[in-house]
Amino acid sequence: MSLFRFLGILGCFCILSCGKYKLEEEKDEPSTDKHSYTLSLHLTSKEGLEITYPLRVFLFNEQQECVLQENITNEDDDFSTSLPKGKYMVSILSGLEDNGYSLPSNISSDSFLHLPAHHYTTQAIQIGKANVYLTKNTTAEIRFSHTEAAICLSVSGIPQHANVVEASFSPLSSGLSFNGNYSKDHQSATIACKKEGNLWTAGPVYVLPDNSSPTSLAIKVQYPQGDKVYNYTYTSSLKAGYPYQFKGNLEEGMNLNGDFQIEGWQPGVDIEFELGNTEEGSGGEEGGETLPDSGEEDGELDTFIVSSLPQEDAIWGYFYLWKLEKISTDKAKAIIISPDQYYRLTHEAIGIIKEYEIDGISNWRVLSIEEAKAFKKQFADNMGDFNDFLESNGLSPFYYSEGRYLCNDCQSTFGITSSRFLAAGQKTKYYLRPVKTILLKVQKQ
């Protein structure tokens, strides 16, 4: 046999041998996609909020399909399950058992659980959720929060010959999805009132917010000679986690005392109103001297109940309270600045400010041009000290040596040390700092 023929045969043999080995290696290699990992849960809530058992656990895969349902009956029960590698969403709800919620026939992460036909519950619903990318054994922390607003109502001055009183609130949502969204289908809840002395009262009951428009309240009074409906508009939408006490009367100048607070919830919102001759009332506060113009109407402002009016240029909860202007001895308008800051393109910033929420507070904005001028005038020369104060209290500092901030509904920009206001570009990143104007009312004793 010639040397060339021998080498050719040897080469073919090597090629066949290498090919065969490679195929065997691919066949024997285990697939990581078939591995299972353990998912465990650690449940938490904000201080003062007690998690109510039993809990309903729903687990969804990346295709939004429900792959597991399970109950956790008490706080001593541990939850764990084995799952393939992948992306999952865990949604846990408490308070479903005795509230009459109905589950959808085809459960997916964006399908809705629905309230009973009267669109309110008598026990609060809580939700906890988390997104998990499972690539190893994992413990997911689930933090519970409120899904509903709480409502109490008391009305005085209704004539003694009234037989029945009902209160209807709208718009509300009838459903809540497993990923925490509201159905926003503009429903109403009608609540029967009961007579207690000279008052007709209702609640507390719990409703799902609609977040789309002011809140309408209609009080229907049944008299022997016929029915009469009194209307009132509260110029803000209801927000989850807040207790609202609506206190109205048919007798001019009559005050209703008392407050409505729930442990683990936000400070109560006290709403006083007068009813009369079926004419629609209007929410909002009387103005005094104005803060730097924000473009907001007073009636659009969220109201917070406080034990005493705070000082301006100070930390208030999570926020920096920049400006405070007293309307009366027990009422003030204030501008608060968020602890968070972003550096984004303009269109991204608009999306962030629209969805931004912290400590249950939403509907934030950016500084107006007038506010930006006042802010620059106050801090341009001592921004270093101001930033030290912010950072020592856990808030993000302002960047003043470079970059510009969005203002004027994200249409304009300003620099802390610059005198020029410029139109916001679409291809440039700017700093975004959420701010909000609120009303503060001293809690009545």
Steps between C-alpha positions, in 0.01 A plus 500: 500500500633840403572762760245744349224238503576414862488865605168546318341205679638624830354847437153357429517293814586808708214701350249220566635452852478871583147522359383202700646637825339837450156348447535288813606808700188698389276206581641448848511871602208569739268792411492778760148587387379182672653588835261594780567765761328574829304822537427609859319810624576753771194715582529856633283811533539863598510579871156479659345300216406151615488229235159332513486122454413282316692603188444395139819446300497518119811428293526605134756408235648727233200432274273642779351153560411394853721200582418471871231593753545435870372619839709611796273456799707671773830677560669179619452332162802503271460517124741342252465338161729356231494658157705488177736785419306803376332831574199497733268741676370423848175666606359450851167637621353515847141569598337312212329236711217700658463782251325332212768557238450284190790349308513518118423178313836517320765623742793694355718769656301782339150356555277657767354381825165673545331649804143407590223676308486787754869579424635527853631271774468508876855374560810643337673316217880492489732395218865401487684423179849448363670412172754217524758376249563149626852379421580354843325429828343835590310667783277782370406784734131587470395837645129547557314824429141621490295470185198695623401836642303502826186711530302621801202734468299703750223746413314728738200725461283247318136554606354263756230376263759350260456124470804374306837657411743357243837629381641425154866555406635506144702442290648182643656183361319169523808282454866454592747307287757261641776741397336778703319704232146633532223435250414875487152423370327797669272312738320630808450367852175563688528469877206490742526748788376439852365755743706570813346779706489807278740352246463262208823299465657237275825306495772429520476331163779440249493586129732461201608840360441601141769775497351667194289791622364684805286304744123550490288443809121476472294474819146375445252578777162326501222716642131398537411741220777377268877472449754780479862465383778732620827513305857593585825480303835438669748631245755220538480131422519254789837332560582155631627490856325819612203519739247767399245644738220688327319722749202695370199687623174660391522768769726790413786556743463167679837335578565127519782387727701181506762345279546182299839333536600139435822353633743422219321732253592847377381805699124544476347743252224708661243635253231735630214608275157655504196360322205697384213509250652228281762744372843359447763607750864545415814387674813705542636757742489876529821661386721755672833625377624271230819299472710541184253430220476124433213507252287287736159590635457473878206265454728249325732464800520193722423570866700357792396510865780597743518547875655845448621701204865418421776749424620570147857426392488176700465125461138380507478121493679376187501848348662842511233759578624798303225760531210534742237772485237528772140542390372511859619396844424135424545481124793552260610436146843342456743391229684174566797364304553129443808318633555342156673638193538373141718579197302421188404603148197729495250239381626255763470765771138572401418131546673486837326808644163371380541167683706621796364401841662495844347425840164465328517855356460542123428780249842666524636764264811710435564859607325776309719775354401736785583234759832426329593869517416510872694177563810630319483832682487324837764231451740597218753654742485230770424181307786314670353549847151419371621175342678401822170547682312290246753216494522486880125431500509237227388718206680528167703822451451752219765518229592862441844507336383315189177386335157659490166427665162459332226749590178643354330161444829363358489755216783720632831458683708704744841480663542576869776756432381605153266790430362350178184294455518290183258279310546130583661300220407145407851354473652647816478354848380725783455466873147431623397585857133439591322768706143533626276768651279375784258632760567442872222514760545477876310210654204620706510419870 
